Amino acid sequence: MLEYCVCPKCERMIMLDSDLDSGFCCYCGTHILYSEAREELLNGLRSAIPDELAIVADLSELIDEEDAVDDTYGLDECKEKRAEAQTFLGKWDFGGAFKAFSEALDWYPNDFESRCGLMTAGILRLKDTENWERYLSECVDKIRSQSDWNMAQAALEYTLDIMKKFLSKGGRYVSPSYTIGFFEKVTQSFPVLKQTAAEILAHCLNIENAPLTDAARLDHETSRFAVGNCPAEPDKNLRRGMLVVIRCHCDVRVKESLCRALYVYDRAVWLKAKDAARIGDAVELCEAVTSGEFPPADVRVVLNTIYDFLMMGGLEPNATEREKLIFLASVYTFEQIRRMERFFGGFLFFNKLYAEIYLKQRGASLISAEYKRIQAKIAQLSDS
């Protein structure tokens, strides 16, 4: 089973198979003993994690004992398994904790503390990211009181904090395409955690879909390290995750940096391939942010970024405007370019491209009303 460890030489967070006595650091290549690397992690935790994070280790602190229910069949056994699971949590043995919390719930399915622990361990053991949303949903669905809600929130705070520590050490999580539902539910159900969730999701989106950009802050070798199952190719539908970041992240600069990393850095690849899915995803992102639910600053970030993607804003090296027009006129259909007019109709270059594509349509002519309308807009923008 893969376990969190820290390389004693380069001090990066890695994962090693606990069934093997030794392994290699995926960053510096050092041959290390599993026991030494694991102890390095635990020593760092003892010195780095403040006392208040000890949720951590004992979720029962958040329960009002006066509200506890009377003992029923299986509750004593459940408490024993729960205590065992909390010991595993304190050692960052999330696989062992998940198994013990599962056994606790088998004895007493209504134990909310074990339900929160199962969610925490299930997310942090990293083996089945496809089920993160289910673990969270099962926990939220069983909330009965304010104290239960506080416990679930504390469990999530601990979980997200561990994720951030892992990512800050160079680790990375599985593709957001598997976990976007989880992040959406966190931001919707626990508003106080939406900034932290948005930070983690932004990092994962960037690493998975734009691994060679400056914003990724990982070199090519490092970006090979991942946990879980990754798709065979970059995700072409980034709108859903991007909208969560735009809606929940408080830093406009981060939003712009991420949007450009996802949509602009490899634009030539998608446009040359005439990838309708990627083009449609970009237009749908524009439609979503102009729905009236987002502030003007966020709308400007998205529209300017997507314009640079779809219209190749900023002349490409050694490319004239005419060459760009000829290339893009071969990329878009008339239906696609007409759909973009709502967002880019105020750009001179867009209207020139619109005219080029319109003239390729059956029945189009230089004296048609549509062509005259486009030319009037070009003249207006040229004079302004």
C-alpha positions as CSV (number, residue, x, y, z in Angstrom):
1,M,0.0,0.0,0.0
2,L,1.3,3.5,-0.9
3,E,2.0,5.6,2.2
4,Y,3.1,9.2,2.5
5,C,6.8,9.7,3.2
6,V,9.5,12.4,3.0
7,C,12.8,11.8,1.2
8,P,15.6,12.4,3.8
9,K,17.9,13.9,1.1
10,C,15.7,16.3,-0.9
11,E,13.0,16.7,1.7
12,R,10.2,16.3,-0.9
13,M,7.0,14.5,0.0
14,I,6.7,11.2,-1.9
15,M,4.7,8.0,-1.6
16,L,6.4,4.6,-1.1
17,D,5.0,1.1,-1.0
18,S,4.8,0.0,2.7
19,D,5.1,-3.6,1.6
20,L,8.7,-3.1,0.4
21,D,11.7,-2.4,2.6
22,S,13.0,0.4,0.4
23,G,12.3,2.4,-2.7
24,F,13.5,5.4,-4.8
25,C,12.7,9.1,-4.5
26,C,10.9,10.1,-7.7
27,Y,12.5,13.6,-7.5
28,C,16.2,13.1,-6.7
29,G,16.5,9.3,-7.4
30,T,18.0,8.5,-4.0
31,H,17.6,4.9,-2.8
32,I,15.9,5.1,0.6
33,L,14.6,2.8,3.3
34,Y,10.8,3.0,3.8
35,S,11.2,3.1,7.6
36,E,13.5,6.1,7.4
37,A,11.4,8.0,4.9
38,R,8.3,7.3,7.0
39,E,9.9,8.5,10.2
40,E,11.1,11.6,8.4
41,L,7.5,12.4,7.7
42,L,6.3,11.8,11.2
43,N,9.1,13.9,12.7
44,G,8.1,16.7,10.5
45,L,4.5,16.4,11.5
46,R,5.3,16.5,15.2
47,S,7.1,19.8,14.7
48,A,5.1,21.4,11.9
49,I,1.4,20.7,12.7
50,P,0.1,23.0,15.5
51,D,-1.8,21.6,18.4
52,E,-5.1,22.9,17.2
53,L,-4.9,20.6,14.2
54,A,-5.2,17.6,16.4
55,I,-8.7,16.9,14.9
56,V,-7.5,15.4,13.8
57,A,-6.6,12.8,15.8
58,D,-9.6,12.8,18.0
59,L,-12.9,13.9,16.3
60,S,-14.7,13.0,19.6
61,E,-13.7,16.4,21.1
62,L,-16.4,17.9,18.9
63,I,-19.3,15.8,20.3
64,D,-21.4,17.1,23.1
65,E,-21.4,14.1,25.4
66,E,-24.8,15.2,26.9
67,D,-26.3,14.7,23.5
68,A,-24.9,11.3,23.1
69,V,-27.4,8.5,22.6
70,D,-27.8,5.6,25.0
71,D,-25.7,2.6,24.3
72,T,-27.4,0.3,21.7
73,Y,-26.3,-2.9,20.1
74,G,-22.9,-2.6,18.5
75,L,-22.1,0.8,19.9
76,D,-19.3,-0.4,22.3
77,E,-17.7,-2.4,19.5
78,C,-18.0,0.7,17.2
79,K,-16.2,2.8,19.8
80,E,-13.4,0.3,20.0
81,K,-12.9,0.3,16.2
82,R,-13.2,4.1,16.1
83,A,-10.4,4.5,18.7
84,E,-8.3,2.2,16.6
85,A,-9.0,4.2,13.5
86,Q,-8.1,7.5,15.3
87,T,-4.7,6.0,16.2
88,F,-4.1,5.2,12.5
89,L,-5.1,8.8,11.7
90,G,-2.6,10.2,14.1
91,K,0.1,8.2,12.3
92,W,-1.1,9.2,8.8
93,D,-1.9,5.6,8.0
94,F,-5.1,6.5,6.1
95,G,-5.5,3.0,4.7
96,G,-5.6,1.5,8.1
97,A,-7.9,4.3,9.4
98,F,-10.3,3.7,6.5
99,K,-10.6,0.0,7.2
100,A,-11.1,0.6,10.9
101,F,-13.8,3.3,10.4
102,S,-15.6,1.0,8.0
103,E,-15.6,-1.7,10.6
104,A,-16.9,0.8,13.2
105,L,-19.8,1.7,10.9
106,D,-20.5,-2.0,10.3
107,W,-21.2,-2.3,14.0
108,Y,-23.1,1.0,14.4
109,P,-24.1,2.7,11.1
110,N,-25.4,5.8,12.8
111,D,-22.2,6.8,14.5
112,F,-21.5,10.2,12.9
113,E,-18.0,10.6,14.2
114,S,-17.0,7.4,12.4
115,R,-18.8,8.7,9.3
116,C,-16.6,11.8,9.4
117,G,-13.5,9.8,9.9
118,L,-14.4,7.5,7.0
119,M,-14.7,10.5,4.8
120,T,-11.4,11.9,5.9
121,A,-9.5,8.6,5.6
122,G,-11.2,7.8,2.3
123,I,-10.1,11.0,0.7
124,L,-6.6,11.0,2.0
125,R,-5.7,7.4,1.2
126,L,-6.0,8.5,-2.5
127,K,-6.9,5.0,-3.8
128,D,-10.4,5.8,-5.0
129,T,-10.7,9.5,-5.9
130,E,-13.8,8.6,-7.9
131,N,-15.6,8.1,-4.6
132,W,-14.6,11.4,-2.8
133,E,-17.9,13.0,-3.7
134,R,-19.8,10.0,-2.4
135,Y,-18.0,10.0,1.0
136,L,-18.8,13.7,1.4
137,S,-22.4,13.3,0.3
138,E,-23.0,10.4,2.7
139,C,-21.6,12.6,5.5
140,V,-23.6,15.7,4.6
141,D,-26.8,13.6,4.2
142,K,-26.5,12.3,7.8
143,I,-26.0,15.6,9.5
144,R,-28.7,15.9,12.2
145,S,-27.6,18.9,14.3
146,Q,-25.3,22.0,14.4
147,S,-22.7,20.0,16.3
148,D,-22.7,17.4,13.6
149,W,-22.2,20.1,11.0
150,N,-19.2,21.5,13.0
151,M,-17.7,18.1,13.2
152,A,-18.0,17.5,9.4
153,Q,-16.5,20.9,8.8
154,A,-13.6,20.3,11.1
155,A,-12.9,16.9,9.4
156,L,-12.9,18.6,6.0
157,E,-10.6,21.4,7.3
158,Y,-8.1,18.7,8.4
159,T,-8.4,16.9,5.1
160,L,-7.8,20.0,3.0
161,D,-4.9,21.0,5.2
162,I,-3.2,17.7,4.6
163,M,-3.8,18.1,0.9
164,K,-2.2,21.5,0.9
165,K,0.8,20.2,2.8
166,F,1.2,17.3,0.3
167,L,0.9,19.7,-2.7
168,S,3.4,22.2,-1.1
169,K,6.0,19.4,-1.0
170,G,5.7,18.8,-4.7
171,G,3.0,16.1,-4.7
172,R,0.0,16.2,-6.9
173,Y,-3.4,14.7,-7.0
174,V,-5.3,12.8,-9.6
175,S,-7.1,14.6,-12.5
176,P,-9.8,17.0,-11.4
177,S,-12.1,15.3,-13.8
178,Y,-12.6,12.7,-11.1
179,T,-12.9,15.1,-8.2
180,I,-14.7,18.2,-9.5
181,G,-18.0,17.0,-8.0
182,F,-16.3,16.8,-4.6
183,F,-14.9,20.3,-4.8
184,E,-18.2,21.7,-6.0
185,K,-20.0,20.1,-3.0
186,V,-17.4,21.4,-0.5
187,T,-17.9,25.0,-1.8
188,Q,-21.7,24.7,-1.8
189,S,-22.1,22.9,1.6
190,F,-19.3,24.6,3.6
191,P,-18.9,28.2,2.4
192,V,-16.1,28.9,5.0
193,L,-13.9,26.3,3.2
194,K,-14.5,27.5,-0.4
195,Q,-11.3,29.5,-0.6
196,T,-9.1,26.6,0.5
197,A,-11.0,24.2,-1.8
198,A,-10.6,26.7,-4.7
199,E,-6.8,27.0,-4.1
200,I,-6.4,23.2,-4.2
201,L,-8.6,22.7,-7.2
202,A,-6.7,25.5,-9.1
203,H,-3.4,23.8,-8.4
204,C,-4.7,20.4,-9.6
205,L,-6.3,21.9,-12.7
206,N,-3.1,23.6,-13.6
207,I,-0.8,20.6,-13.0
208,E,-3.0,18.2,-14.8
209,N,-3.9,20.3,-17.9
210,A,-1.0,22.7,-18.2
211,P,2.0,20.9,-16.8
212,L,4.7,22.8,-18.7
213,T,3.6,26.4,-17.9
214,D,5.3,28.7,-15.5
215,A,2.2,28.7,-13.4
216,A,2.5,24.9,-12.8
217,R,5.8,25.5,-11.0
218,L,6.9,21.9,-11.7
219,D,9.4,20.7,-14.2
220,H,8.6,18.0,-16.7
221,E,10.1,15.2,-14.6
222,T,8.3,16.2,-11.5
223,S,5.0,16.4,-13.3
224,R,5.1,12.7,-14.1
225,F,4.4,11.9,-10.4
226,A,0.7,11.4,-9.8
227,V,-1.6,9.4,-7.6
228,G,-4.6,7.5,-9.0
229,N,-5.8,7.1,-12.5
230,C,-5.2,9.9,-15.0
231,P,-6.9,10.4,-18.3
232,A,-4.9,9.5,-21.4
233,E,-5.0,13.1,-22.7
234,P,-5.7,16.5,-21.2
235,D,-9.2,17.3,-20.3
236,K,-11.0,19.2,-23.1
237,N,-13.9,20.3,-20.8
238,L,-12.3,22.6,-18.3
239,R,-15.2,25.0,-17.8
240,R,-16.7,23.3,-14.8
241,G,-13.6,23.4,-12.7
242,M,-12.6,26.9,-13.9
243,L,-16.0,28.2,-12.9
244,V,-15.5,26.9,-9.3
245,V,-12.2,28.7,-9.1
246,I,-13.6,31.9,-10.5
247,R,-16.6,31.8,-8.2
248,C,-14.7,30.9,-5.0
249,H,-11.1,32.2,-5.2
250,C,-10.5,35.7,-3.9
251,D,-7.4,36.5,-5.9
252,V,-8.1,37.8,-9.5
253,R,-4.5,37.4,-10.5
254,V,-4.7,33.7,-9.7
255,K,-7.9,33.4,-11.7
256,E,-6.3,35.1,-14.7
257,S,-3.0,33.1,-14.4
258,L,-5.0,29.8,-14.3
259,C,-7.3,30.7,-17.1
260,R,-4.4,31.6,-19.4
261,A,-2.5,28.4,-18.4
262,L,-5.5,26.2,-19.3
263,Y,-6.6,27.9,-22.4
264,V,-3.8,29.9,-24.0
265,Y,-0.5,28.1,-23.7
266,D,-1.3,25.3,-26.2
267,R,-3.9,27.2,-28.4
268,A,-2.1,26.3,-31.6
269,V,-2.5,22.6,-30.9
270,W,-6.2,22.8,-30.4
271,L,-6.9,25.2,-33.2
272,K,-4.8,23.3,-35.8
273,A,-6.7,20.1,-34.8
274,K,-10.0,22.1,-35.1
275,D,-11.0,20.5,-31.8
276,A,-14.7,21.4,-31.5
277,A,-14.9,20.1,-27.9
278,R,-12.2,22.4,-26.7
279,I,-13.5,25.4,-28.7
280,G,-17.1,24.8,-27.4
281,D,-15.8,24.6,-23.9
282,A,-14.1,28.0,-24.2
283,V,-17.3,29.6,-25.6
284,E,-19.4,27.9,-22.9
285,L,-17.1,29.4,-20.2
286,C,-17.8,32.9,-21.7
287,E,-21.5,32.2,-21.7
288,A,-21.4,31.1,-18.0
289,V,-19.5,34.2,-16.7
290,T,-21.7,36.6,-18.6
291,S,-24.9,35.2,-17.0
292,G,-25.0,38.0,-14.5
293,E,-23.7,36.0,-11.5
294,F,-20.1,37.1,-11.7
295,P,-18.5,40.5,-11.0
296,P,-17.1,42.6,-13.9
297,A,-13.5,41.9,-13.0
298,D,-14.0,38.1,-13.4
299,V,-15.9,38.7,-16.7
300,R,-13.0,40.7,-18.1
301,V,-10.5,38.1,-17.1
302,V,-12.4,35.3,-18.9
303,L,-13.3,37.3,-22.0
304,N,-9.8,38.6,-22.6
305,T,-8.3,35.2,-22.0
306,I,-10.7,33.3,-24.3
307,Y,-10.3,36.0,-27.0
308,D,-6.5,35.4,-26.9
309,F,-7.2,31.6,-27.2
310,L,-9.9,31.7,-30.0
311,M,-8.6,34.7,-31.9
312,M,-4.9,34.1,-31.2
313,G,-4.7,37.5,-29.6
314,G,-1.3,39.1,-29.8
315,L,0.3,38.4,-33.1
316,E,2.1,35.0,-33.2
317,P,5.9,35.3,-33.9
318,N,6.5,36.0,-37.6
319,A,2.8,35.9,-38.4
320,T,1.0,38.8,-40.1
321,E,-2.7,39.6,-39.4
322,R,-3.6,38.4,-42.8
323,E,-1.9,35.0,-42.2
324,K,-3.9,34.7,-38.9
325,L,-7.1,35.5,-40.7
326,I,-6.5,32.9,-43.4
327,F,-5.6,30.3,-40.8
328,L,-8.6,31.0,-38.4
329,A,-11.0,31.2,-41.4
330,S,-10.1,27.5,-42.0
331,V,-10.7,26.6,-38.4
332,Y,-14.2,27.9,-37.5
333,T,-17.5,27.2,-39.0
334,F,-20.0,30.0,-39.5
335,E,-22.1,28.7,-36.6
336,Q,-19.2,28.8,-34.3
337,I,-18.1,32.4,-35.3
338,R,-21.7,33.6,-35.0
339,R,-21.9,32.2,-31.5
340,M,-18.7,34.1,-30.6
341,E,-20.1,37.5,-31.8
342,R,-21.9,38.2,-28.5
343,F,-18.5,38.2,-26.7
344,F,-16.1,39.5,-29.2
345,G,-18.2,41.8,-31.4
346,G,-16.3,44.8,-30.2
347,F,-13.0,43.6,-31.5
348,L,-11.9,44.8,-35.0
349,F,-10.0,41.6,-35.8
350,F,-13.0,39.4,-34.9
351,N,-15.2,41.3,-37.3
352,K,-12.6,40.9,-40.1
353,L,-12.6,37.2,-39.5
354,Y,-16.4,37.1,-39.3
355,A,-16.4,38.7,-42.8
356,E,-14.0,36.1,-44.2
357,I,-16.0,33.2,-42.8
358,Y,-19.3,34.6,-43.9
359,L,-18.2,34.9,-47.5
360,K,-17.6,31.1,-47.6
361,Q,-21.3,30.4,-46.9
362,R,-23.7,29.3,-49.6
363,G,-25.6,32.3,-50.9
364,A,-23.3,34.9,-49.3
365,S,-22.4,37.9,-51.4
366,L,-20.7,41.3,-51.1
367,I,-24.1,43.1,-51.4
368,S,-26.0,41.0,-48.8
369,A,-27.4,42.7,-45.7
370,E,-25.3,40.5,-43.4
371,Y,-22.1,41.4,-45.2
372,K,-23.0,45.1,-45.2
373,R,-23.7,44.9,-41.4
374,I,-20.3,43.3,-40.7
375,Q,-18.5,45.9,-42.9
376,A,-20.3,48.8,-41.1
377,K,-19.0,47.4,-37.8
378,I,-15.5,47.2,-39.2
379,A,-15.7,50.8,-40.4
380,Q,-17.0,51.9,-37.0
381,L,-14.2,50.2,-35.1
382,S,-11.5,51.4,-37.5
383,D,-12.6,55.0,-37.0
384,S,-12.8,54.8,-33.2
